[in-house]
Amino acid sequence: MILETIVTTRNRDGTVNIAPMGPYCDDPELATFELRPFCTSTTWQNLKRSRQGILHITDNVELFARAATGGVVEPTCLPGLMVNVERLADFCRCYEFQVTWLQEARDRATVHCRTLHAERQRDFIGFHRARHAVIEACILATRVDFLPPQEIRRQFAELERLVIKTGGPAERAAFQVLLDFLPQAVDNDSDTTERPPA
Ligand SMILES: Cc1cc2nc3c(=O)[nH]c(=O)nc-3n(C[C@H](O)[C@H](O)[C@H](O)COP(=O)(O)O)c2cc1C
């Protein structure tokens, strides 16, 4: 099973790096899990160097949207208890981890992680179509370099419908972060997709 999470790691210059990541999880307690970062990612460089990080499970989709588009999330960070990395303030559960094994491959690395400290702050609200739609849009936003712009806009239009239909102000704000990011990230000239009526 792949969960959608946000991972914080320490950058070489001491600042915190915040990135959405999808760990492979067999253990529901997340005592261990496996990260598969692209070898081009900052997260991979940081994990290789410092061998620690914090994995966050959160239903705050605006955090995902900001992290996916390089937006500012940093001011909400608090220090971790067992690792030298900041954690996000708004999480349902967080897992401070150390790397037990890692391997670089051509495309993605494999990073085995062991939880040192787990914390629960609040319940995860439950299945939520608008939030899932925002997560899907976040994934598209991190793939603008290699997906066709028209395809991205087509999928965004479908996802926006779900956000408008089933979301509240938080989901709309998160989706807006992604909509604001889209024009600078994709080629406007090839935009021939019409938005569906709200
Ligand atoms: C929900 C979600 C899950 C993601 N999972 C992964 C993943 O497992 N591995 C990965 O390399 N990138 C993943 N990405 C894309 C990264 O977040 C993206 O490439 C980001 O720019 C990496 O940031 P970094 O370079 O600061 O580490 C995911 C994106 C989203 C929105």
The ligand as an ORCA input file, in Angstrom:
! r2SCAN-3c Opt
* xyz 0 1
  C       0.992     13.058     -3.054
  C       2.359     13.066     -3.671
  C       3.186     11.941     -3.523
  C       4.479     11.955     -4.054
  N       5.285     10.856     -3.877
  C       6.562     10.882     -4.328
  C       7.444      9.779     -4.086
  O       7.089      8.760     -3.484
  N       8.725      9.899     -4.544
  C       9.158     11.024     -5.192
  O      10.336     11.079     -5.555
  N       8.333     12.056     -5.447
  C       7.061     12.020     -5.022
  N       6.228     13.069     -5.270
  C       6.744     14.212     -6.027
  C       7.615     15.071     -5.144
  O       6.863     15.602     -4.053
  C       8.206     16.215     -5.960
  O       9.032     15.685     -6.967
  C       8.943     17.191     -5.112
  O       9.327     18.257     -5.942
  C      10.192     16.608     -4.483
  O      10.668     17.596     -3.601
  P      12.149     17.677     -3.118
  O      13.022     17.808     -4.347
  O      12.162     18.893     -2.263
  O      12.460     16.412     -2.374
  C       4.944     13.088     -4.763
  C       4.103     14.190     -4.924
  C       2.826     14.177     -4.383
  C       1.953     15.394     -4.548
*
